[in-house]
Structures are given as C-alpha cells and as structure tokens.
C-alpha cells in the first residue's frame, strides 16, 4: 500500500445507494485515493475485488443485498492484506464488536467531514488501525455501570463484565479471545464462570440476562 511514497491508493466503494457512492467519489477527487470500483452488495463486492484488487475498501454495514459485516469477513478471507473501513449510520457497539472480530481497520459514521475522512483513510493506508480492541472494550464498558451485578451473590469481575457484553453481541469464544488478546480457553473459562454466577443454563440465557440488565447496546 502506498504509505510515504505519495502513490495512488486503489479504493472500492461498497454501498447499496448509488447517490452515496457518488458523494464519496466526489470527496476523494483530486486526492491520492482513486475509486477503481463500486459495488451495491456484498456478493458484488467480492466479484469487483477479485477484478480490481483494491488496497482499501469503504464498506457499508446495512445493505439490501446482504450484511456488510458478513461481506467484511469474506473480503478479508480472500484479500487479507486489503484494508477495510466500515462506513455506516449506526453508532452501535454490537456492530463495532463484529467489525473488530472481522478484521476491519476502522469504523466511521456517515456524515463524517471530508478532512476527517481523508485523515482516517491516510492513516489506514499507512498501516494504522483506527478501530482497536481496547477502544471497543471501552465503548462496551460505557453502555452500563455494572447494571444488575449488585443483585448477584457473587458479583461479576470487570473482565467477566467485558466478556458478558461481548457474548451478548453474539460473538464466538474465538472472536472474543481475539478482541481481548487472551487464549480461547481463557474466554471459555470466563463464560463458564459467568453462567454459574448468573444462575442460567447456557450462553444464550446469559445473553438474555445481559439484555434485561442493560449490558447490551440499544437497538439501532
């Protein structure tokens, strides 16, 4: 990827609204970012990416042609060196968690100012990651102040609360382990302790408990 060389960065835009793609294309005119391909769905994005080999992709989350977060995983599987920034209207920790687990380099909200977008794109093109696991955990921690924990005979530890919030987003133990930088077996142990402390039968019921006690983000 062109870092300090001043070269052109090949960009793909993925969104089911052509007007939005046109607006971003205009924002990138006369910059080092060249829009080489566009797609209106995740499946189309895979086809376009195979053809043009973009270095950077701006990917919407909610599209008529499928889930952009599923497309993220598929694109990173086929093009592991391609940087992907999620560009969405949803400021949602659940989506952020899936984006981190899927390998996104950034998470921007639509309506971002041109200068801020260019700064983000340049950082990612230079190899930086704008969406860190630490930022995600802080975001999830801000959703609630240990709501419901005071009712438990054995309160959840801070790490168990973090795991519960991630579990409530639907992530697997492996995905949670990658976000928290711990072994998958460690996450499994935390989940077992959480289930025991909550007095529920399985991880699904733990997620339900989390939703009832304010441990999950609000719906979009």
DAZIJO-V264407 format. One record per residue. N is the residue number from 0. SS is DSSP state (H for helix, E for strand, - for the rest). Layout:
n = (N | N)
ss = (SS | SS)
This chain:
n = (0 | 1 | 2 | 3 | 4 | 5 | 6 | 7 | 8 | 9 | 10 | 11 | 12 | 13 | 14 | 15 | 16 | 17 | 18 | 19 | 20 | 21 | 22 | 23 | 24 | 25 | 26 | 27 | 28 | 29 | 30 | 31 | 32 | 33 | 34 | 35 | 36 | 37 | 38 | 39 | 40 | 41 | 42 | 43 | 44 | 45 | 46 | 47 | 48 | 49 | 50 | 51 | 52 | 53 | 54 | 55 | 56 | 57 | 58 | 59 | 60 | 61 | 62 | 63 | 64 | 65 | 66 | 67 | 68 | 69 | 70 | 71 | 72 | 73 | 74 | 75 | 76 | 77 | 78 | 79 | 80 | 81 | 82 | 83 | 84 | 85 | 86 | 87 | 88 | 89 | 90 | 91 | 92 | 93 | 94 | 95 | 96 | 97 | 98 | 99 | 100 | 101 | 102 | 103 | 104 | 105 | 106 | 107 | 108 | 109 | 110 | 111 | 112 | 113 | 114 | 115 | 116 | 117 | 118 | 119 | 120 | 121 | 122 | 123 | 124 | 125 | 126 | 127 | 128 | 129 | 130 | 131 | 132 | 133 | 134 | 135 | 136 | 137 | 138 | 139 | 140 | 141 | 142 | 143 | 144 | 145 | 146 | 147 | 148 | 149 | 150 | 151 | 152 | 153 | 154 | 155 | 156 | 157 | 158 | 159 | 160 | 161 | 162 | 163 | 164 | 165 | 166 | 167 | 168 | 169 | 170 | 171 | 172 | 173 | 174 | 175 | 176 | 177 | 178 | 179 | 180 | 181 | 182 | 183 | 184 | 185 | 186 | 187 | 188 | 189 | 190 | 191 | 192 | 193 | 194 | 195 | 196 | 197 | 198 | 199 | 200 | 201 | 202 | 203 | 204 | 205 | 206 | 207 | 208 | 209 | 210 | 211 | 212 | 213 | 214 | 215 | 216 | 217 | 218 | 219)
ss = (- | - | - | - | - | - | - | - | E | E | E | E | E | E | - | - | - | H | H | H | H | H | H | H | H | H | H | - | - | - | - | - | E | E | E | E | E | E | E | - | - | H | H | H | H | H | H | H | H | H | H | H | - | - | - | E | E | E | E | - | - | E | E | - | - | E | E | H | H | H | H | H | H | H | H | H | H | H | - | - | - | - | E | E | E | E | E | E | - | - | - | - | H | H | H | H | H | H | H | H | H | H | - | - | - | E | E | E | E | - | - | - | - | H | H | H | H | H | H | H | H | H | H | H | H | - | - | - | - | - | - | - | H | H | H | H | H | H | H | H | H | - | - | - | - | - | - | - | H | H | H | - | - | - | - | - | - | H | H | H | H | H | H | H | H | H | H | H | - | - | - | - | H | H | H | H | H | H | H | H | - | - | - | H | H | H | H | H | H | H | H | H | H | H | H | H | H | H | - | - | - | - | H | H | H | H | H | H | H | H | H | H | - | - | - | - | - | - | - | -)
